[in-house]
Amino acid sequence: MSKKIYVNEHILDYSEIKAAQTILDSGLLSSSNINGGKYVKDFEKNIAQFLDVKYAVAINSGTSALYASLLSLNIKSGDEVIVPSFSFTATASAVVATGATPVFVDISSSNYNIDISLIKSNITKKTKAIIPVHLYGHPVDVDLIAEITSPDHIAIIEDGAQSLGSSINGKKCGTLGNLGCTSLYPTKVITSGEGGVITTNDETLYEELLRIRNHGLDESGQTTRFGLNLRMPEIESAIASIQLSKLDDFIRIRRRNSDILSDIIGNFNLNLPVELENTFLNRYLYTISLDKSRSEVMNYMEKQGINTAVYYRTPIHKMPYYHSMNDGYDLPNTDLASSKVLSIPIHSGLSEDDVQNIGNKLNDVLKTIY
Ligand SMILES: Cc1ncc(COP(=O)(O)O)c(C=O)c1O
């Protein structure tokens, strides 16, 4: 039987195993130094260089990256933070963790990102930040958001959990706002098992973040602000650096695979991912939109050993926890996207033949429906 294909898989080889072994042998598994251990510092240097940004802070998850970023801006109870509802729940839960209130805004149906034209009408005196999500790896035009938010000094935190390697107007996602957050969870373009990173060009925020991830301690060992243990261990940091060195190759293969798929299913009207002239997509998720029979397509593909997935079947504001807090939202594009989207595997562990096979199988079932 051939191997089951998943929408995303981590790709590791002997180099990650060797690095983990070296660190285990060294006995230095983590460091509570404010600047982190050797491998933490190396990873931060490597990712800052890759993104062309001044500062990077490695942290233990993408969720922690968002939470720490909000804390560094002193966001707290009584404040509001604008977020899209069509995202992973962590985009909003990081806001709730600070005591602030997430304000959900609808998306644009073309690329599933926050609808920039709706931002202004959602700004109130309480709005302190906005978290645009580069969903599926599609860059949000953060400069356009800044034009709307800067008069009110509203900070921009990019949720770039899915967009490492994507860019817009020649600038990489994660460097476009005041702070950029990335996730290194195993389903992402690169992984360290669990992990995240925050990037910024702002020295003051950088210094706050170093203390936030380490119990609020300063160089003299005093807790001078609220913080937690959000540190990234040495093994994860070493793995993250190795994975980062492979990122360009991973993205090249993802782009080849998604182009093969688009060639095969391009004749159906499925709102295929579009790369605009000023954008470069890391092709994190290849997501199509099906007007009908989504479960039928999923079941058929599953029977062929090909997993497909819906990101996101329930928008955040409709999740039970959030719905009980606020049920007054009307986000029609978000609702529509939730009912239609389907992500198809194109990850960098798939060969041209694998993707050809996925495309042919998808084509077979789509022909019976459209
Ligand atoms: C859009 C988005 N935001 C935040 C996160 C949270 O990242 P993590 O799982 O590393 O905490 C994820 C990924 O899981 C995500 O996809």
The ligand as an SDF file (V2000), in Angstrom:
LIG
                    3D

 16 16  0  0  0  0  0  0  0  0999 V2000
   -2.5250   31.8160   12.0020 C   0  0  0  0  0  0  0  0  0  0  0  0
   -1.9000   31.1690   13.2150 C   0  0  0  0  0  0  0  0  0  0  0  0
   -1.6900   31.9160   14.3050 N   0  0  0  0  0  0  0  0  0  0  0  0
   -1.1080   31.4040   15.4060 C   0  0  0  0  0  0  0  0  0  0  0  0
   -0.7110   30.0900   15.4500 C   0  0  0  0  0  0  0  0  0  0  0  0
   -0.1440   29.5550   16.7180 C   0  0  0  0  0  0  0  0  0  0  0  0
    1.1350   29.0000   16.5860 O   0  0  0  0  0  0  0  0  0  0  0  0
    1.6160   27.8380   17.5670 P   0  0  0  0  0  0  0  0  0  0  0  0
    0.8610   26.6000   17.2160 O   0  0  0  0  0  0  0  0  0  0  0  0
    3.0840   27.7140   17.2790 O   0  0  0  0  0  0  0  0  0  0  0  0
    1.3570   28.2770   18.9470 O   0  0  0  0  0  0  0  0  0  0  0  0
   -0.9060   29.2650   14.3200 C   0  0  0  0  0  0  0  0  0  0  0  0
   -0.4640   27.8790   14.2350 C   0  0  0  0  0  0  0  0  0  0  0  0
   -0.7430   26.9480   14.8170 O   0  0  0  0  0  0  0  0  0  0  0  0
   -1.5350   29.8160   13.1790 C   0  0  0  0  0  0  0  0  0  0  0  0
   -1.7480   29.0870   12.0830 O   0  0  0  0  0  0  0  0  0  0  0  0
  1  2  1  0
  2  3  1  0
  2 15  2  0
  3  4  2  0
  4  5  1  0
  5  6  1  0
  5 12  2  0
  6  7  1  0
  7  8  1  0
  8  9  2  0
  8 10  1  0
  8 11  1  0
 12 13  1  0
 12 15  1  0
 13 14  2  0
 15 16  1  0
M  END
$$$$
